[in-house]
């Protein structure tokens, strides 16, 4: 499942579904709204392009690391401290590939998927500065 | 404004394009701006003209020389356009143009 959505997901159900035949390891990455003296976080995406980029990253991770299953769910909209922002679930035959594949996916998302975060505070808000890699994730 | 010529004065066919700004640029300039432009309008010219409606929005995208800040990302129908090519890349009828700051997902 590759999605950008406002709603949360059932991580337990994703783990169960990731246990494809031959699975020896499942790695879950769960990115969470941190309590940086903010009230909420607002997330925005260029959805059509972002979903395409996420699918491309999932395909690349599957090829490079021999993953058996990949889920990437990135949430948008307003989220409060403690809520899930990004859930990545991968399965592989062995832990090494599962960890490496999960790490690859999160780093690629940070590099080039058009999603932005605004931290909302009592005084207003501030856009989280992006990594100025000049969109090197795009092709 | 030049890109917004009256139809009767413009022998070339007019085209309709959509401009989408995201994140801080959206807050300053709005988004999903559907506009008629004259044929052979270039990317930079179009974005410059729209950005000028808000000085803060203009300054977020362009420097004092009217050049794109190097961190700005441009897309045409979901594909990257290099900033250095934007001044000589014409928009086409039905194009969706996206302008946004560095991404910060994850």
gemmi code that builds the backbone of each chain (N, CA, C; Angstrom):
import gemmi

chains = {
    "A": [
        ("UNK", (0.850, -1.194, 0.000), (0.000, 0.000, 0.000), (0.890, 1.250, 0.000)),
        ("UNK", (0.706, 2.069, -1.008), (1.436, 3.331, -1.100), (0.374, 4.426, -1.094)),
        ("UNK", (0.406, 5.302, -0.104), (-0.686, 6.275, -0.020), (-0.272, 7.557, 0.682)),
        ("UNK", (-0.969, 8.624, 0.299), (-0.905, 9.884, 1.031), (-2.329, 10.134, 1.490)),
        ("UNK", (-2.514, 10.258, 2.768), (-3.883, 10.320, 3.278), (-3.930, 11.079, 4.608)),
        ("UNK", (-5.118, 11.506, 4.972), (-5.268, 12.213, 6.241), (-5.431, 11.232, 7.400)),
        ("UNK", (-6.019, 10.086, 7.127), (-6.337, 9.170, 8.225), (-5.123, 8.330, 8.642)),
        ("UNK", (-5.194, 7.826, 9.864), (-4.134, 6.966, 10.395), (-4.320, 5.545, 9.850)),
        ("UNK", (-3.365, 4.686, 10.137), (-3.468, 3.297, 9.683), (-3.278, 2.350, 10.857)),
        ("UNK", (-3.712, 1.119, 10.657), (-3.540, 0.067, 11.651), (-2.209, -0.620, 11.361)),
        ("UNK", (-1.184, -0.244, 12.122), (0.153, -0.766, 11.849), (0.200, -2.289, 12.056)),
        ("UNK", (-0.544, -2.770, 13.032), (-0.573, -4.217, 13.274), (-1.081, -4.973, 12.054)),
        ("UNK", (-2.103, -4.426, 11.419), (-2.662, -5.083, 10.229), (-1.659, -5.038, 9.074)),
        ("UNK", (-0.905, -3.930, 8.982), (0.106, -3.833, 7.922), (1.209, -4.871, 8.138)),
        ("UNK", (1.627, -5.047, 9.396), (2.667, -6.043, 9.689), (2.180, -7.442, 9.312)),
        ("UNK", (0.934, -7.742, 9.685), (0.386, -9.070, 9.368), (0.381, -9.295, 7.863)),
        ("UNK", (0.004, -8.246, 7.107), (-0.088, -8.378, 5.647), (1.283, -8.417, 4.982)),
        ("UNK", (2.302, -7.937, 5.697), (3.652, -7.878, 5.111), (4.356, -9.234, 5.175)),
        ("UNK", (3.792, -10.164, 5.946), (4.459, -11.469, 6.127), (4.201, -12.385, 4.936)),
        ("UNK", (4.819, -11.978, 3.829), (4.702, -12.775, 2.605), (5.473, -14.091, 2.789)),
        ("UNK", (5.212, -15.020, 1.888), (5.951, -16.280, 1.922), (7.461, -15.987, 1.822)),
        ("UNK", (8.224, -16.544, 2.701), (9.677, -16.339, 2.679), (10.148, -15.234, 3.595)),
        ("UNK", (9.233, -14.551, 4.279), (9.612, -13.451, 5.177), (10.348, -13.974, 6.416)),
        ("UNK", (11.492, -13.335, 6.691), (12.213, -13.650, 7.916), (12.314, -12.442, 8.819)),
        ("UNK", (11.982, -11.257, 8.274), (12.079, -10.025, 9.071), (11.116, -8.969, 8.532)),
        ("UNK", (10.488, -8.283, 9.440), (9.668, -7.117, 9.086), (10.238, -5.939, 9.857)),
        ("UNK", (10.491, -4.826, 9.150), (10.955, -3.606, 9.826), (9.893, -2.532, 9.651)),
        ("UNK", (9.557, -1.888, 10.761), (8.557, -0.810, 10.750), (9.250, 0.499, 11.111)),
        ("UNK", (9.086, 1.510, 10.275), (9.511, 2.855, 10.644), (8.240, 3.661, 10.890)),
        ("UNK", (8.185, 4.317, 12.029), (7.005, 5.125, 12.356), (7.500, 6.520, 12.744)),
        ("UNK", (7.334, 7.473, 11.828), (7.728, 8.852, 12.105), (6.584, 9.568, 12.819)),
        ("UNK", (6.922, 10.249, 13.910), (5.896, 10.770, 14.823), (6.066, 12.274, 15.043)),
        ("UNK", (4.977, 12.977, 15.227), (5.036, 14.409, 15.545), (5.678, 14.568, 16.924)),
        ("UNK", (6.843, 15.220, 16.936), (7.614, 15.370, 18.176), (7.160, 16.616, 18.924)),
        ("UNK", (7.279, 16.547, 20.230), (6.881, 17.683, 21.059), (8.010, 18.711, 21.113)),
        ("UNK", (8.091, 19.532, 20.046), (9.104, 20.589, 19.995), (8.443, 21.921, 20.350)),
        ("UNK", (7.708, 21.915, 21.435), (6.957, 23.107, 21.863), (6.039, 23.596, 20.747)),
        ("UNK", (5.405, 22.646, 20.101), (4.435, 22.996, 19.075), (3.054, 22.541, 19.542)),
        ("UNK", (2.047, 23.131, 18.934), (0.691, 22.719, 19.283), (0.196, 21.644, 18.313)),
        ("UNK", (0.520, 21.842, 17.039), (0.123, 20.896, 16.003), (1.116, 20.982, 14.863)),
        ("UNK", (0.983, 20.049, 13.937), (1.775, 20.112, 12.721), (0.811, 20.033, 11.543)),
        ("UNK", (1.103, 20.832, 10.517), (0.258, 20.794, 9.327), (1.097, 20.291, 8.162)),
        ("UNK", (0.602, 19.274, 7.499), (1.357, 18.703, 6.383), (0.609, 18.883, 5.078)),
        ("UNK", (1.380, 19.142, 4.053), (0.823, 19.429, 2.735), (1.629, 18.660, 1.693)),
        ("UNK", (0.966, 18.186, 0.644), (1.687, 17.435, -0.400), (1.205, 17.850, -1.779)),
        ("UNK", (2.085, 17.709, -2.744), (1.697, 17.773, -4.154), (1.346, 16.317, -4.468)),
        ("UNK", (0.101, 15.969, -4.172), (-0.263, 14.561, -4.036), (0.030, 13.690, -5.251)),
        ("UNK", (-0.363, 14.155, -6.430), (-0.201, 13.304, -7.619), (1.269, 12.956, -7.833)),
        ("UNK", (2.110, 13.971, -7.676), (3.542, 13.750, -7.893), (4.135, 12.953, -6.729)),
        ("UNK", (3.706, 13.264, -5.524), (4.258, 12.587, -4.349), (3.958, 11.085, -4.384)),
        ("UNK", (2.756, 10.710, -4.760), (2.412, 9.277, -4.819), (3.266, 8.575, -5.872)),
        ("UNK", (3.436, 9.237, -7.019), (4.288, 8.653, -8.071), (5.714, 8.454, -7.561)),
        ("UNK", (6.234, 9.458, -6.849), (7.598, 9.359, -6.319), (7.703, 8.249, -5.279)),
        ("UNK", (6.698, 8.134, -4.424), (6.729, 7.070, -3.404), (6.725, 5.697, -4.068)),
        ("UNK", (5.938, 5.543, -5.134), (5.895, 4.249, -5.843), (7.248, 3.938, -6.475)),
        ("UNK", (7.877, 4.987, -7.013), (9.187, 4.808, -7.628), (10.213, 4.362, -6.567)),
        ("UNK", (10.160, 5.004, -5.396), (11.089, 4.665, -4.309), (10.845, 3.227, -3.831)),
        ("UNK", (9.572, 2.853, -3.694), (9.247, 1.491, -3.255), (9.779, 0.469, -4.256)),
        ("UNK", (9.625, 0.765, -5.536), (10.116, -0.144, -6.584), (11.627, -0.274, -6.557)),
        ("UNK", (12.276, 0.855, -6.368), (13.739, 0.861, -6.319), (14.246, 0.084, -5.095)),
        ("UNK", (13.597, 0.277, -3.954), (13.991, -0.434, -2.727), (13.779, -1.939, -2.887)),
        ("UNK", (12.671, -2.304, -3.521), (12.382, -3.729, -3.736), (13.475, -4.370, -4.589)),
        ("UNK", (13.868, -3.650, -5.663), (14.912, -4.180, -6.553), (16.266, -4.265, -5.846)),
        ("UNK", (16.624, -3.163, -5.177), (17.972, -3.099, -4.578), (18.174, -4.070, -3.421)),
        ("UNK", (17.121, -4.253, -2.616), (17.294, -5.006, -1.370), (16.498, -6.315, -1.348)),
        ("UNK", (15.860, -6.640, -2.454), (15.115, -7.899, -2.523), (13.969, -7.964, -1.525)),
        ("UNK", (13.289, -6.824, -1.343), (12.193, -6.797, -0.368), (11.020, -7.636, -0.884)),
        ("UNK", (10.274, -8.172, 0.035), (9.115, -8.992, -0.337), (7.822, -8.186, -0.289)),
        ("UNK", (7.846, -7.107, 0.493), (6.625, -6.320, 0.663), (7.015, -4.906, 1.115)),
        ("UNK", (6.338, -3.902, 0.596), (6.600, -2.511, 1.001), (5.279, -1.761, 1.179)),
        ("UNK", (5.124, -1.124, 2.305), (4.019, -0.180, 2.518), (4.628, 1.178, 2.855)),
        ("UNK", (4.109, 2.225, 2.243), (4.498, 3.587, 2.640), (3.212, 4.400, 2.747)),
        ("UNK", (2.945, 4.879, 3.939), (1.758, 5.730, 4.135), (2.233, 7.037, 4.750)),
        ("UNK", (2.069, 8.131, 3.999), (2.449, 9.448, 4.513), (1.173, 10.228, 4.768)),
        ("UNK", (1.044, 10.710, 5.981), (-0.179, 11.455, 6.306), (-0.019, 12.944, 6.007)),
        ("UNK", (-1.135, 13.584, 5.702), (-1.181, 15.030, 5.503), (-2.325, 15.595, 6.350)),
        ("UNK", (-2.419, 16.911, 6.361), (-3.443, 17.557, 7.186), (-2.863, 17.933, 8.539)),
        ("UNK", (-3.740, 18.167, 9.498), (-3.275, 18.592, 10.824), (-3.109, 17.412, 11.758)),
        ("UNK", (-1.938, 17.339, 12.375), (-1.638, 16.240, 13.284), (-1.146, 16.819, 14.607)),
        ("UNK", (-1.511, 16.168, 15.690), (-1.067, 16.647, 17.002), (0.152, 15.839, 17.459)),
        ("UNK", (0.805, 16.345, 18.489), (1.987, 15.684, 19.039), (1.649, 14.221, 19.373)),
        ("UNK", (2.527, 13.342, 18.938), (2.339, 11.916, 19.220), (1.686, 11.144, 18.090)),
        ("UNK", (1.112, 11.860, 17.127), (0.451, 11.156, 16.012), (1.482, 10.658, 14.999)),
        ("UNK", (1.083, 9.622, 14.280), (1.932, 9.077, 13.215), (1.930, 10.011, 12.008)),
        ("UNK", (3.113, 10.271, 11.464), (3.232, 11.056, 10.232), (3.485, 10.134, 9.048)),
        ("UNK", (4.444, 9.242, 9.239), (4.895, 8.400, 8.130), (5.109, 6.981, 8.642)),
        ("UNK", (4.488, 6.040, 7.966), (4.668, 4.634, 8.348), (5.254, 3.894, 7.145)),
        ("UNK", (6.387, 3.244, 7.388), (7.017, 2.409, 6.358), (7.103, 0.991, 6.924)),
        ("UNK", (6.538, 0.054, 6.215), (6.622, -1.357, 6.624), (7.262, -2.130, 5.484)),
        ("UNK", (8.359, -2.800, 5.778), (8.993, -3.622, 4.739), (9.234, -5.019, 5.284)),
        ("UNK", (9.184, -5.989, 4.385), (9.564, -7.341, 4.777), (10.614, -7.860, 3.813)),
        ("UNK", (11.443, -8.754, 4.351), (12.499, -9.362, 3.542), (12.821, -10.725, 4.153)),
        ("UNK", (13.661, -11.478, 3.466), (14.042, -12.794, 3.983), (14.876, -12.693, 5.244)),
        ("UNK", (15.676, -11.612, 5.318), (16.608, -11.460, 6.446), (16.624, -10.015, 6.942)),
        ("UNK", (17.051, -9.837, 8.201), (17.001, -8.509, 8.823), (17.847, -7.471, 8.089)),
        ("UNK", (18.999, -7.912, 7.582), (19.915, -6.960, 6.953), (19.233, -6.231, 5.794)),
        ("UNK", (18.579, -6.985, 4.940), (17.899, -6.382, 3.787), (16.710, -5.543, 4.242)),
        ("UNK", (16.004, -6.029, 5.261), (14.815, -5.303, 5.736), (15.212, -3.940, 6.327)),
        ("UNK", (16.258, -3.942, 7.155), (16.725, -2.671, 7.733), (17.232, -1.727, 6.635)),
        ("UNK", (18.044, -2.268, 5.738), (18.639, -1.420, 4.691), (17.556, -0.857, 3.762)),
        ("UNK", (16.584, -1.685, 3.443), (15.499, -1.234, 2.565), (14.677, -0.144, 3.223)),
        ("UNK", (14.386, -0.318, 4.507), (13.600, 0.685, 5.238), (14.369, 2.006, 5.304)),
        ("UNK", (15.661, 1.915, 5.589), (16.500, 3.113, 5.691), (16.573, 3.842, 4.338)),
        ("UNK", (16.728, 3.064, 3.278), (16.784, 3.642, 1.938), (15.496, 4.432, 1.649)),
        ("UNK", (14.372, 3.845, 1.987), (13.076, 4.479, 1.672), (12.935, 5.816, 2.409)),
        ("UNK", (13.222, 5.852, 3.700), (13.048, 7.109, 4.435), (14.011, 8.181, 3.935)),
        ("UNK", (15.243, 7.782, 3.615), (16.201, 8.798, 3.143), (15.791, 9.340, 1.772)),
        ("UNK", (15.265, 8.502, 0.913), (14.818, 8.959, -0.409), (13.600, 9.874, -0.295)),
        ("UNK", (12.721, 9.569, 0.645), (11.548, 10.426, 0.852), (12.002, 11.820, 1.282)),
        ("UNK", (12.964, 11.859, 2.198), (13.479, 13.153, 2.686), (14.104, 13.971, 1.559)),
        ("UNK", (14.716, 13.273, 0.611), (15.426, 13.948, -0.471), (14.505, 14.604, -1.483)),
        ("UNK", (13.418, 13.938, -1.846), (12.758, 14.464, -3.037), (11.255, 14.329, -3.186)),
        ("UNK", (10.530, 13.875, -2.183), (9.073, 13.743, -2.377), (8.403, 15.061, -1.968)),
        ("UNK", (7.576, 15.634, -2.842), (7.032, 16.969, -2.552), (5.968, 16.975, -1.446)),
        ("UNK", (6.480, 17.021, -0.224), (5.657, 17.106, 0.986), (6.315, 18.151, 1.884)),
        ("UNK", (5.472, 18.950, 2.546), (6.000, 20.020, 3.409), (5.305, 19.961, 4.762)),
        ("UNK", (6.034, 20.451, 5.782), (5.507, 20.444, 7.148), (5.553, 21.851, 7.715)),
        ("UNK", (4.497, 22.214, 8.384), (4.498, 23.487, 9.108), (4.229, 23.195, 10.574)),
        ("UNK", (5.139, 23.686, 11.424), (4.937, 23.511, 12.857), (4.100, 24.671, 13.362)),
        ("UNK", (2.998, 24.347, 13.982), (2.109, 25.391, 14.502), (2.406, 25.590, 15.977)),
        ("UNK", (2.634, 26.844, 16.339), (2.963, 27.174, 17.723), (1.944, 28.187, 18.240)),
        ("UNK", (2.082, 28.518, 19.513), (1.157, 29.507, 20.092), (1.305, 30.866, 19.406)),
        ("UNK", (2.506, 31.111, 18.875), (2.779, 32.416, 18.250), (2.504, 32.424, 16.747)),
        ("UNK", (2.093, 31.336, 16.203), (1.853, 31.286, 14.759), (2.334, 29.973, 14.196)),
        ("UNK", (3.277, 30.046, 13.289), (3.775, 28.805, 12.711), (5.053, 29.032, 11.956)),
        ("UNK", (5.756, 27.956, 11.688), (6.992, 28.044, 10.901), (7.084, 26.806, 10.013)),
        ("UNK", (7.433, 27.025, 8.751), (7.641, 25.918, 7.819), (8.955, 25.248, 8.148)),
        ("UNK", (8.931, 23.952, 8.231), (10.164, 23.206, 8.481), (11.035, 23.336, 7.237)),
        ("UNK", (12.276, 23.842, 7.403), (13.119, 24.021, 6.219), (13.466, 22.680, 5.592)),
        ("UNK", (13.333, 22.621, 4.286), (13.657, 21.380, 3.588), (15.144, 21.262, 3.357)),
        ("UNK", (15.540, 20.063, 3.045), (16.935, 19.825, 2.683), (17.112, 20.353, 1.271)),
        ("UNK", (17.982, 21.363, 1.135), (18.119, 22.021, -0.157), (19.035, 21.203, -1.068)),
        ("UNK", (18.533, 20.057, -1.469), (19.297, 19.231, -2.397), (18.873, 19.520, -3.822)),
        ("UNK", (18.124, 20.558, -3.981), (17.576, 20.992, -5.255), (16.769, 19.905, -5.943)),
        ("UNK", (15.930, 19.252, -5.136), (15.005, 18.282, -5.714), (15.697, 17.172, -6.472)),
        ("UNK", (16.848, 16.739, -5.932), (17.631, 15.767, -6.700), (16.928, 14.421, -6.817)),
        ("UNK", (15.858, 14.251, -6.046), (15.115, 13.002, -6.171), (14.260, 12.927, -7.421)),
        ("UNK", (14.056, 14.066, -8.077), (13.177, 14.068, -9.245), (13.906, 13.697, -10.520)),
        ("UNK", (13.163, 13.147, -11.455), (13.765, 12.780, -12.737), (12.946, 13.361, -13.863)),
    ],
    "B": [
        ("UNK", (-1.069, 43.903, -19.051), (0.113, 43.069, -18.927), (0.295, 42.258, -20.201)),
        ("UNK", (1.525, 42.099, -20.556), (1.825, 41.527, -21.860), (1.268, 40.116, -22.066)),
        ("UNK", (1.364, 39.305, -21.034), (0.958, 37.912, -21.193), (-0.567, 37.772, -21.165)),
        ("UNK", (-1.221, 38.862, -20.897), (-2.668, 38.808, -20.719), (-3.347, 39.616, -21.826)),
        ("UNK", (-2.749, 39.558, -23.037), (-3.234, 40.356, -24.158), (-4.725, 40.149, -24.420)),
        ("UNK", (-5.350, 41.186, -24.903), (-6.739, 41.021, -25.347), (-6.756, 40.072, -26.532)),
        ("UNK", (-7.774, 39.233, -26.575), (-7.823, 38.224, -27.627), (-7.810, 38.858, -29.016)),
        ("UNK", (-8.533, 39.987, -29.159), (-8.642, 40.588, -30.499), (-7.306, 41.151, -30.988)),
        ("UNK", (-6.403, 41.445, -30.045), (-5.103, 41.983, -30.428), (-4.057, 40.892, -30.609)),
        ("UNK", (-4.465, 39.705, -30.332), (-3.490, 38.630, -30.321), (-3.804, 37.656, -31.451)),
        ("UNK", (-2.941, 37.646, -32.447), (-3.201, 36.784, -33.585), (-2.972, 35.316, -33.220)),
        ("UNK", (-2.121, 35.090, -32.212), (-1.869, 33.719, -31.783), (-3.020, 33.248, -30.898)),
        ("UNK", (-3.226, 31.949, -30.882), (-4.280, 31.369, -30.043), (-3.876, 31.508, -28.570)),
        ("UNK", (-4.835, 31.850, -27.735), (-4.535, 31.905, -26.309), (-4.605, 30.512, -25.704)),
        ("UNK", (-3.927, 30.348, -24.610), (-3.892, 29.044, -23.967), (-4.279, 29.212, -22.504)),
        ("UNK", (-4.732, 28.115, -21.924), (-5.070, 28.138, -20.509), (-4.099, 27.227, -19.758)),
        ("UNK", (-3.522, 27.760, -18.692), (-2.615, 26.959, -17.875), (-3.019, 27.094, -16.412)),
        ("UNK", (-2.551, 26.145, -15.618), (-2.834, 26.207, -14.176), (-1.520, 26.281, -13.415)),
        ("UNK", (-1.458, 27.208, -12.453), (-0.249, 27.347, -11.637), (-0.576, 26.915, -10.209)),
        ("UNK", (0.241, 26.028, -9.699), (0.060, 25.555, -8.328), (1.289, 25.917, -7.499)),
        ("UNK", (1.061, 26.700, -6.453), (2.126, 26.997, -5.497), (1.908, 26.111, -4.277)),
        ("UNK", (2.991, 25.755, -3.602), (2.863, 24.917, -2.415), (3.583, 25.536, -1.224)),
        ("UNK", (3.157, 25.105, -0.035), (3.764, 25.468, 1.247), (3.776, 27.005, 1.408)),
        ("UNK", (4.946, 27.571, 1.725), (5.007, 29.015, 1.992), (4.604, 29.815, 0.758)),
        ("UNK", (4.965, 29.329, -0.407), (4.618, 30.049, -1.633), (3.090, 30.103, -1.797)),
        ("UNK", (2.425, 29.012, -1.440), (0.953, 28.974, -1.525), (0.328, 29.980, -0.569)),
        ("UNK", (0.881, 30.046, 0.647), (0.321, 30.988, 1.624), (0.409, 32.426, 1.116)),
        ("UNK", (1.476, 32.714, 0.401), (1.715, 34.092, -0.043), (1.031, 34.422, -1.364)),
        ("UNK", (0.857, 33.418, -2.218), (0.400, 33.713, -3.587), (-0.877, 32.983, -4.000)),
        ("UNK", (-1.369, 32.086, -3.143), (-2.549, 31.320, -3.528), (-2.136, 30.103, -4.341)),
        ("UNK", (-3.128, 29.345, -4.798), (-2.786, 28.183, -5.626), (-3.931, 27.854, -6.562)),
        ("UNK", (-3.680, 26.892, -7.438), (-4.661, 26.493, -8.458), (-5.159, 27.715, -9.229)),
        ("UNK", (-4.208, 28.522, -9.661), (-4.537, 29.735, -10.411), (-4.659, 29.358, -11.885)),
        ("UNK", (-5.873, 29.458, -12.401), (-6.104, 29.121, -13.813), (-6.112, 30.430, -14.590)),
        ("UNK", (-5.299, 30.480, -15.642), (-5.096, 31.752, -16.312), (-4.916, 31.551, -17.820)),
        ("UNK", (-5.407, 32.509, -18.590), (-5.189, 32.496, -20.036), (-3.885, 33.226, -20.324)),
        ("UNK", (-3.064, 32.627, -21.143), (-1.801, 33.266, -21.505), (-1.649, 33.268, -23.019)),
        ("UNK", (-0.867, 34.226, -23.500), (-0.592, 34.288, -24.934), (0.352, 33.147, -25.319)),
        ("UNK", (0.260, 32.739, -26.563), (1.165, 31.699, -27.045), (2.608, 32.164, -26.871)),
        ("UNK", (3.499, 31.231, -26.665), (4.936, 31.495, -26.524), (5.292, 32.237, -25.233)),
        ("UNK", (4.387, 32.229, -24.267), (4.746, 32.786, -22.955), (5.730, 31.830, -22.277)),
        ("UNK", (6.802, 32.400, -21.751), (7.829, 31.568, -21.120), (7.533, 31.387, -19.625)),
        ("UNK", (8.025, 30.291, -19.083), (7.815, 29.964, -17.672), (8.160, 31.110, -16.743)),
        ("UNK", (9.371, 31.611, -16.873), (9.844, 32.636, -15.949), (8.960, 33.872, -16.018)),
        ("UNK", (8.581, 34.242, -17.217), (7.759, 35.434, -17.401), (6.405, 35.267, -16.708)),
        ("UNK", (5.813, 34.123, -16.895), (4.504, 33.852, -16.302), (4.578, 33.866, -14.770)),
        ("UNK", (5.563, 33.173, -14.227), (5.664, 33.079, -12.768), (6.028, 34.437, -12.166)),
        ("UNK", (6.876, 35.178, -12.856), (7.241, 36.524, -12.399), (5.994, 37.398, -12.296)),
        ("UNK", (5.195, 37.358, -13.333), (4.014, 38.219, -13.386), (3.029, 37.886, -12.267)),
        ("UNK", (2.822, 36.607, -12.048), (1.884, 36.203, -10.996), (2.446, 36.534, -9.611)),
        ("UNK", (3.740, 36.290, -9.431), (4.359, 36.517, -8.118), (4.341, 37.999, -7.740)),
        ("UNK", (4.331, 38.879, -8.743), (4.398, 40.322, -8.455), (3.153, 40.835, -7.732)),
        ("UNK", (2.099, 40.029, -7.677), (0.893, 40.523, -6.998), (1.104, 40.621, -5.493)),
        ("UNK", (2.162, 39.995, -4.997), (2.465, 40.091, -3.569), (3.979, 40.205, -3.402)),
        ("UNK", (4.465, 41.382, -2.963), (5.911, 41.595, -2.849), (6.609, 40.532, -2.008)),
        ("UNK", (5.935, 40.099, -0.949), (6.557, 39.076, -0.098), (6.636, 37.738, -0.840)),
        ("UNK", (5.604, 37.453, -1.607), (5.603, 36.226, -2.412), (6.672, 36.287, -3.485)),
        ("UNK", (6.804, 37.447, -4.108), (7.833, 37.630, -5.136), (9.218, 37.418, -4.524)),
        ("UNK", (9.444, 38.035, -3.358), (10.764, 37.939, -2.714), (11.059, 36.522, -2.245)),
        ("UNK", (10.006, 35.743, -2.000), (10.226, 34.350, -1.574), (10.758, 33.502, -2.730)),
        ("UNK", (10.416, 33.894, -3.954), (10.762, 33.082, -5.130), (11.946, 33.666, -5.914)),
        ("UNK", (12.011, 34.998, -5.980), (13.050, 35.648, -6.799), (13.990, 36.498, -5.943)),
        ("UNK", (15.227, 36.635, -6.404), (16.150, 37.536, -5.711), (15.991, 38.960, -6.256)),
        ("UNK", (16.837, 39.868, -5.783), (16.689, 41.285, -6.161), (16.963, 41.533, -7.641)),
        ("UNK", (17.616, 40.575, -8.296), (17.872, 40.711, -9.735), (16.781, 40.069, -10.584)),
        ("UNK", (15.764, 39.553, -9.913), (14.680, 38.924, -10.664), (15.012, 37.506, -11.106)),
        ("UNK", (16.032, 36.923, -10.475), (16.424, 35.542, -10.786), (15.827, 34.619, -9.729)),
        ("UNK", (15.433, 33.430, -10.149), (14.905, 32.473, -9.174), (15.926, 32.213, -8.077)),
        ("UNK", (15.469, 32.162, -6.811), (16.354, 31.657, -5.751), (16.720, 30.230, -6.129)),
        ("UNK", (17.959, 29.854, -5.826), (18.437, 28.550, -6.315), (17.696, 27.372, -5.700)),
        ("UNK", (16.985, 27.601, -4.588), (16.284, 26.477, -3.952), (14.891, 26.228, -4.530)),
        ("UNK", (14.430, 27.134, -5.373), (13.064, 26.995, -5.916), (13.000, 25.793, -6.874)),
        ("UNK", (11.917, 25.050, -6.783), (11.721, 23.895, -7.669), (10.521, 24.160, -8.574)),
        ("UNK", (10.712, 23.923, -9.853), (9.667, 24.133, -10.858), (9.310, 22.799, -11.492)),
        ("UNK", (8.015, 22.636, -11.756), (7.583, 21.430, -12.472), (6.581, 21.791, -13.541)),
        ("UNK", (6.645, 21.027, -14.617), (5.647, 21.145, -15.673), (5.013, 19.775, -15.801)),
        ("UNK", (3.749, 19.699, -15.530), (3.010, 18.429, -15.598), (3.729, 17.315, -14.828)),
        ("UNK", (4.200, 17.678, -13.643), (4.818, 16.684, -12.754), (6.267, 16.370, -13.046)),
        ("UNK", (6.883, 17.050, -14.026), (8.292, 16.808, -14.349), (9.090, 18.076, -14.084)),
        ("UNK", (10.316, 17.887, -13.557), (11.170, 19.019, -13.247), (11.546, 19.851, -14.466)),
        ("UNK", (11.553, 21.156, -14.268), (12.113, 22.077, -15.255), (13.301, 22.744, -14.554)),
        ("UNK", (14.450, 22.727, -15.170), (15.613, 23.376, -14.552), (15.398, 24.886, -14.539)),
        ("UNK", (15.827, 25.527, -13.459), (15.646, 26.973, -13.338), (16.324, 27.708, -14.496)),
        ("UNK", (17.452, 27.157, -14.920), (18.202, 27.818, -15.997), (17.491, 27.705, -17.344)),
        ("UNK", (16.558, 26.772, -17.456), (15.815, 26.606, -18.716), (14.475, 27.341, -18.706)),
        ("UNK", (14.065, 27.827, -17.532), (12.699, 28.342, -17.394), (12.445, 29.589, -18.244)),
        ("UNK", (13.481, 30.396, -18.451), (13.301, 31.632, -19.217), (13.082, 31.362, -20.697)),
        ("UNK", (13.472, 30.174, -21.142), (13.362, 29.858, -22.571), (12.420, 28.673, -22.822)),
        ("UNK", (11.720, 28.254, -21.774), (10.769, 27.146, -21.937), (9.352, 27.712, -22.019)),
        ("UNK", (8.689, 27.545, -23.160), (7.331, 28.077, -23.274), (6.320, 27.171, -22.581)),
        ("UNK", (5.250, 27.762, -22.081), (4.164, 26.952, -21.525), (3.250, 26.542, -22.679)),
        ("UNK", (2.562, 25.427, -22.496), (1.655, 24.939, -23.535), (0.242, 24.849, -22.981)),
        ("UNK", (-0.712, 24.866, -23.877), (-2.113, 24.828, -23.464), (-2.369, 23.617, -22.559)),
        ("UNK", (-3.022, 23.851, -21.422), (-3.366, 22.760, -20.518), (-2.267, 22.388, -19.535)),
        ("UNK", (-1.136, 23.072, -19.608), (-0.032, 22.740, -18.695), (-0.417, 22.982, -17.238)),
        ("UNK", (0.106, 22.125, -16.379), (0.038, 22.389, -14.939), (1.452, 22.714, -14.485)),
        ("UNK", (1.602, 23.917, -13.950), (2.919, 24.398, -13.539), (2.945, 24.432, -12.017)),
        ("UNK", (3.972, 23.817, -11.435), (4.084, 23.811, -9.979), (5.357, 24.539, -9.570)),
        ("UNK", (5.233, 25.320, -8.499), (6.366, 26.096, -7.974), (6.422, 25.866, -6.475)),
        ("UNK", (7.569, 25.359, -5.995), (7.593, 25.082, -4.555), (8.984, 25.159, -3.941)),
        ("UNK", (9.031, 25.317, -2.614), (10.317, 25.371, -1.909), (10.835, 23.954, -1.656)),
        ("UNK", (12.054, 23.809, -1.121), (12.594, 22.475, -0.840), (11.624, 21.633, -0.013)),
        ("UNK", (11.602, 20.357, -0.299), (10.634, 19.481, 0.353), (11.087, 19.118, 1.763)),
        ("UNK", (10.129, 18.764, 2.607), (10.459, 18.476, 4.004), (9.546, 17.381, 4.568)),
        ("UNK", (9.336, 16.350, 3.756), (8.460, 15.274, 4.216), (9.197, 14.300, 5.116)),
        ("UNK", (8.513, 13.243, 5.483), (9.113, 12.193, 6.303), (8.956, 12.439, 7.771)),
    ],
}
model = gemmi.Model(1)
for chain_id, residues in chains.items():
    chain = gemmi.Chain(chain_id)
    for i, (resn, *xyz) in enumerate(residues, 1):
        res = gemmi.Residue()
        res.name, res.seqid = resn, gemmi.SeqId(i, " ")
        for name, pos in zip(("N", "CA", "C"), xyz):
            atom = gemmi.Atom()
            atom.name, atom.element = name, gemmi.Element(name[0])
            atom.pos, atom.b_iso = gemmi.Position(*pos), 0.0
            res.add_atom(atom)
        chain.add_residue(res)
    model.add_chain(chain)
structure = gemmi.Structure()
structure.add_model(model)
structure.setup_entities()
